[in-house]
Amino acid sequence: MDLMVQCDHLPRPGETLLADRCLEVPGGKGANQAVAAARCDAAVHMIGRVGDDAFGPRLLEQLRVEGLNIAGVATSLRTSSGLAIVSVDRNGENSIVVVPGANGLVSEADVDAHRQVIIDSDVLLLQLEIPLSTCIAAIRLARNAGVRVIMNPAPVNGSVKAEILDVDLLCPNQTEAAMLLGRAIENPEDALIAVCELANRGPRNVIITLGSDGVVWGDSEQSQWMKAFSIASVDTTAAGDAFVGSLAVFWAESGNLEIAIRHACAAGAIAATRHGAQPSLPYRDEVISLAQFAVDGPKYN
């Protein structure tokens, strides 16, 4: 559950702020990306956990409303559900503190219990709000079954094991990519170099999202840049999740990464013009309409 606090600016160390309001909004990177994919008309199965607190049933009900198959989402007893405290400033920028709760209990046994769901899928989409060992088990299972794997390495905490990078597509944002490489990424030019460096560490393809500066992507040998849509951002909280969830769908459908990225950019842009996490996620017709505008109207570089 996201506890979203809207304030004039993001708090500095030692500063106490008066916020405009606080909202409880269903969130979580895995759930956000699952809903984003479902709204793009994918058949989505989610594997995860909620706690037996007051938030758990609300989170599950929201996933049911969105049409997700949640047979793989268990309830952990005597445990809180995952919680994020999200501060959003007047420019739509945010800072987020995550308490894993039940997400930290998603185990290799959970992966094994739902192995057939993974094997039968077109894409396995993973984030790092669950234990690394669980992610690695899921990656191995999918790779052995020939299932395409997308890793959104968020949040990045400390060093990441090489097995986490043995994926078809690694999709960090600018900050996460910098943490993975151990150096700053200041601009698209830096990111173009970073893509190839990251691809040399294991993933077949890499995308780095740069917010208003667009997206860079490529492999170990080449990279390219796609500019962002010009939008009036009000809340970037789930823009990255909208990007990744829709990317998985359109890449699976088209087999063309550039086409998928164009649609994902459209999804992320739309989400940033709306408040909240899951409420901001766009539907397929909205994504296609804006992505088509990118082809028929202003061109990307």
C-alpha positions as CSV (number, residue, x, y, z in Angstrom):
1,M,0.0,0.0,0.0
2,D,1.3,3.4,-0.9
3,L,0.8,6.2,1.7
4,M,1.1,9.2,-0.6
5,V,2.0,12.5,0.9
6,Q,1.7,15.6,-1.3
7,C,3.9,18.5,-0.3
8,D,5.5,21.7,-1.7
9,H,9.0,20.2,-1.9
10,L,10.7,16.9,-0.9
11,P,11.9,17.1,2.8
12,R,15.6,17.7,3.4
13,P,17.5,16.0,6.3
14,G,16.2,17.3,9.6
15,E,13.3,19.2,8.0
16,T,9.7,18.9,9.1
17,L,7.1,19.7,6.5
18,L,3.3,20.3,6.5
19,A,1.8,18.2,3.7
20,D,-1.3,19.1,1.7
21,R,-2.9,15.7,2.1
22,C,-2.2,11.9,2.5
23,L,-3.8,9.2,0.4
24,E,-3.8,5.4,0.7
25,V,-3.3,4.0,-2.9
26,P,-2.7,0.4,-3.8
27,G,0.9,0.0,-5.1
28,G,4.0,-2.1,-5.0
29,K,6.3,-2.4,-8.1
30,G,5.2,-5.9,-8.9
31,A,1.5,-5.1,-8.5
32,N,1.8,-1.9,-10.5
33,Q,3.6,-3.5,-13.4
34,A,1.1,-6.4,-13.3
35,V,-1.9,-4.0,-13.5
36,A,-0.1,-2.0,-16.3
37,A,0.2,-5.2,-18.3
38,A,-3.4,-6.2,-17.6
39,R,-4.6,-2.8,-18.8
40,C,-2.8,-3.4,-22.0
41,D,-4.9,-6.5,-22.4
42,A,-2.4,-9.2,-21.3
43,A,-3.4,-12.2,-19.3
44,V,-1.5,-11.7,-16.1
45,H,-0.7,-14.1,-13.3
46,M,0.9,-12.7,-10.2
47,I,3.1,-14.6,-7.7
48,G,3.7,-12.8,-4.4
49,R,2.4,-12.3,-0.9
50,V,0.4,-9.9,1.3
51,G,0.1,-9.7,5.0
52,D,-2.8,-10.5,7.3
53,D,-3.2,-6.8,8.2
54,A,-6.0,-4.5,7.1
55,F,-4.2,-3.7,3.8
56,G,-3.9,-7.3,2.6
57,P,-7.6,-7.8,1.6
58,R,-7.8,-4.4,0.0
59,L,-4.7,-5.1,-2.1
60,L,-6.0,-8.4,-3.2
61,E,-9.4,-7.0,-4.1
62,Q,-7.9,-4.3,-6.2
63,L,-5.9,-6.9,-8.2
64,R,-9.1,-8.9,-8.7
65,V,-10.9,-5.8,-10.0
66,E,-8.1,-5.4,-12.5
67,G,-8.6,-8.9,-13.8
68,L,-5.4,-10.4,-12.6
69,N,-5.1,-14.1,-11.8
70,I,-4.0,-14.0,-8.1
71,A,-4.0,-17.7,-7.3
72,G,-0.2,-17.3,-6.8
73,V,-0.6,-14.5,-4.2
74,A,-0.5,-16.0,-0.7
75,T,-1.3,-14.3,2.7
76,S,1.4,-14.5,5.3
77,L,0.2,-14.7,8.9
78,R,1.3,-12.3,11.6
79,T,3.0,-10.2,8.9
80,S,2.3,-6.7,7.6
81,S,1.7,-6.1,3.9
82,G,4.3,-4.2,1.9
83,L,4.2,-0.5,2.6
84,A,5.6,2.5,0.8
85,I,5.8,6.1,2.0
86,V,5.7,8.3,-1.0
87,S,6.4,12.0,-0.9
88,V,5.4,13.9,-4.1
89,D,6.4,17.6,-4.6
90,R,4.6,20.3,-6.6
91,N,6.6,19.3,-9.8
92,G,5.6,15.7,-9.6
93,E,9.0,14.4,-8.5
94,N,8.9,11.9,-5.7
95,S,11.0,10.1,-3.0
96,I,10.0,6.7,-1.7
97,V,10.7,4.6,1.4
98,V,9.7,0.9,1.1
99,V,8.9,-1.5,4.0
100,P,9.0,-5.0,2.4
101,G,6.7,-6.7,4.9
102,A,5.2,-9.9,3.3
103,N,7.1,-9.2,0.1
104,G,10.3,-10.3,1.9
105,L,8.7,-13.7,2.5
106,V,8.2,-14.6,-1.1
107,S,10.3,-17.7,-1.4
108,E,11.9,-20.2,-3.8
109,A,9.1,-22.5,-2.6
110,D,6.5,-20.1,-3.9
111,V,8.3,-20.1,-7.3
112,D,8.3,-23.9,-7.3
113,A,4.7,-24.1,-6.3
114,H,3.7,-22.1,-9.4
115,R,6.4,-23.3,-11.7
116,Q,3.9,-24.3,-14.4
117,V,2.5,-20.8,-14.6
118,I,6.0,-19.5,-15.3
119,I,6.8,-22.2,-17.8
120,D,3.6,-21.5,-19.7
121,S,4.1,-17.7,-19.9
122,D,5.4,-15.6,-22.7
123,V,7.3,-13.2,-20.3
124,L,8.4,-13.4,-16.7
125,L,8.7,-9.9,-15.2
126,L,10.6,-9.4,-12.0
127,Q,11.5,-6.7,-9.5
128,L,13.8,-6.6,-6.5
129,E,11.1,-5.9,-3.8
130,I,11.3,-9.7,-3.2
131,P,14.4,-11.6,-2.0
132,L,17.3,-12.0,-4.5
133,S,17.3,-15.8,-4.0
134,T,13.7,-16.0,-5.1
135,C,14.3,-13.9,-8.2
136,I,17.3,-16.1,-9.1
137,A,15.2,-19.2,-8.8
138,A,12.5,-17.8,-11.0
139,I,15.1,-16.6,-13.6
140,R,16.6,-20.1,-13.8
141,L,13.3,-21.7,-14.2
142,A,12.2,-19.4,-16.9
143,R,15.5,-19.5,-18.8
144,N,15.5,-23.3,-18.8
145,A,11.9,-23.2,-20.2
146,G,12.8,-20.7,-22.9
147,V,10.6,-18.0,-21.3
148,R,11.6,-14.4,-22.0
149,V,12.8,-12.6,-18.7
150,I,12.6,-8.9,-18.0
151,M,14.3,-7.7,-14.8
152,N,13.4,-4.3,-13.4
153,P,16.2,-4.0,-10.8
154,A,14.4,-1.8,-8.3
155,P,15.2,-1.1,-5.6
156,V,18.9,-1.6,-5.9
157,N,20.4,-2.4,-2.5
158,G,24.2,-3.1,-2.5
159,S,25.8,-5.4,-4.9
160,V,23.7,-7.4,-7.3
161,K,24.6,-11.1,-8.0
162,A,25.5,-12.0,-11.6
163,E,22.6,-14.4,-11.8
164,I,20.2,-11.5,-11.5
165,L,21.6,-10.1,-14.8
166,D,21.2,-13.4,-16.7
167,V,18.0,-12.1,-18.4
168,D,16.8,-11.1,-21.8
169,L,16.2,-7.5,-20.8
170,L,17.5,-5.4,-17.9
171,C,15.4,-2.2,-17.4
172,P,16.8,0.1,-14.7
173,N,16.1,3.8,-14.4
174,Q,18.9,6.3,-14.4
175,T,19.6,6.2,-10.7
176,E,19.5,2.4,-10.5
177,A,21.8,2.1,-13.5
178,A,24.3,4.4,-11.8
179,M,24.2,2.2,-8.7
180,L,24.7,-0.9,-10.7
181,L,27.8,0.6,-12.3
182,G,29.1,2.5,-9.3
183,R,29.3,5.8,-11.1
184,A,27.1,8.8,-12.0
185,I,25.0,8.9,-15.2
186,E,24.4,12.6,-15.8
187,N,22.9,12.7,-19.3
188,P,21.8,10.6,-22.3
189,E,25.4,10.5,-23.6
190,D,26.5,8.9,-20.3
191,A,23.5,6.5,-20.5
192,L,24.4,5.4,-24.0
193,I,27.8,4.2,-22.8
194,A,26.2,2.7,-19.6
195,V,23.9,0.5,-21.7
196,C,26.7,-1.3,-23.4
197,E,28.6,-1.6,-20.1
198,L,25.6,-3.2,-18.4
199,A,25.0,-5.5,-21.4
200,N,28.5,-6.8,-21.0
201,R,27.6,-8.0,-17.5
202,G,25.0,-10.6,-18.7
203,P,21.7,-9.2,-20.0
204,R,21.0,-9.6,-23.8
205,N,19.4,-6.2,-23.9
206,V,19.4,-3.1,-21.6
207,I,17.0,-0.2,-21.4
208,I,17.8,2.8,-19.1
209,T,14.9,5.2,-18.5
210,L,15.8,8.8,-18.0
211,G,12.5,10.5,-17.1
212,S,12.0,13.7,-19.1
213,D,15.2,12.9,-21.1
214,G,13.7,9.8,-22.6
215,V,15.1,6.3,-22.9
216,V,18.3,4.7,-24.1
217,W,18.6,1.1,-25.1
218,G,20.8,-1.4,-26.8
219,D,23.1,-4.4,-26.3
220,S,26.8,-4.9,-25.7
221,E,27.7,-3.5,-29.1
222,Q,25.4,-0.6,-29.8
223,S,22.9,1.8,-28.1
224,Q,20.5,4.5,-29.2
225,W,18.3,7.2,-27.7
226,M,14.6,7.9,-27.9
227,K,13.3,11.3,-26.7
228,A,10.5,11.5,-24.2
229,F,7.0,12.8,-24.9
230,S,6.4,16.4,-23.9
231,I,3.9,16.3,-21.0
232,A,2.9,18.2,-17.9
233,S,3.9,15.9,-15.1
234,V,1.9,15.9,-11.9
235,D,3.2,12.6,-10.3
236,T,5.9,10.3,-11.5
237,T,5.3,7.7,-8.9
238,A,4.2,4.8,-11.2
239,A,5.5,6.1,-14.5
240,G,8.4,3.6,-14.5
241,D,6.0,0.8,-13.6
242,A,3.7,1.8,-16.5
243,F,6.7,1.7,-18.8
244,V,7.9,-1.7,-17.7
245,G,4.5,-3.4,-17.6
246,S,3.4,-2.2,-21.0
247,L,6.9,-2.9,-22.4
248,A,6.5,-6.6,-21.5
249,V,3.2,-6.8,-23.4
250,F,4.2,-5.0,-26.6
251,W,7.5,-6.8,-26.8
252,A,5.8,-10.1,-26.4
253,E,3.3,-9.2,-29.1
254,S,5.6,-7.6,-31.7
255,G,9.0,-9.2,-31.0
256,N,10.4,-5.7,-31.8
257,L,12.0,-3.9,-28.9
258,E,11.9,-0.5,-30.6
259,I,8.1,-0.8,-31.1
260,A,7.7,-1.9,-27.5
261,I,9.8,1.0,-26.2
262,R,7.7,3.5,-28.1
263,H,4.5,2.1,-26.5
264,A,6.2,1.9,-23.1
265,C,7.2,5.6,-23.4
266,A,3.6,6.5,-24.2
267,A,2.4,4.5,-21.1
268,G,4.9,6.1,-18.8
269,A,4.1,9.6,-20.1
270,I,0.4,9.1,-19.6
271,A,0.9,7.8,-16.0
272,A,3.0,10.8,-15.1
273,T,0.1,13.2,-15.9
274,R,-2.1,11.5,-13.3
275,H,-2.0,11.2,-9.5
276,G,-1.4,7.9,-7.7
277,A,0.2,4.6,-8.6
278,Q,-2.3,2.1,-9.9
279,P,-5.0,4.7,-10.6
280,S,-2.6,6.5,-13.0
281,L,-1.9,3.4,-15.2
282,P,-3.2,3.8,-18.8
283,Y,-5.3,1.4,-20.8
284,R,-4.3,-0.1,-24.1
285,D,-6.2,2.2,-26.4
286,E,-4.7,5.2,-24.7
287,V,-1.2,3.8,-25.1
288,I,-1.6,2.9,-28.7
289,S,-3.1,6.3,-29.5
290,L,-0.2,8.2,-28.1
291,A,2.4,5.8,-29.5
292,Q,0.9,6.2,-32.9
293,F,1.1,9.9,-32.6
294,A,4.8,9.5,-32.2
295,V,4.9,7.8,-35.6
296,D,2.5,10.1,-37.5
297,G,3.4,13.3,-35.7
298,P,6.7,14.4,-34.1
299,K,9.6,12.0,-34.7
300,Y,12.0,10.5,-32.2
301,N,15.7,10.9,-32.5
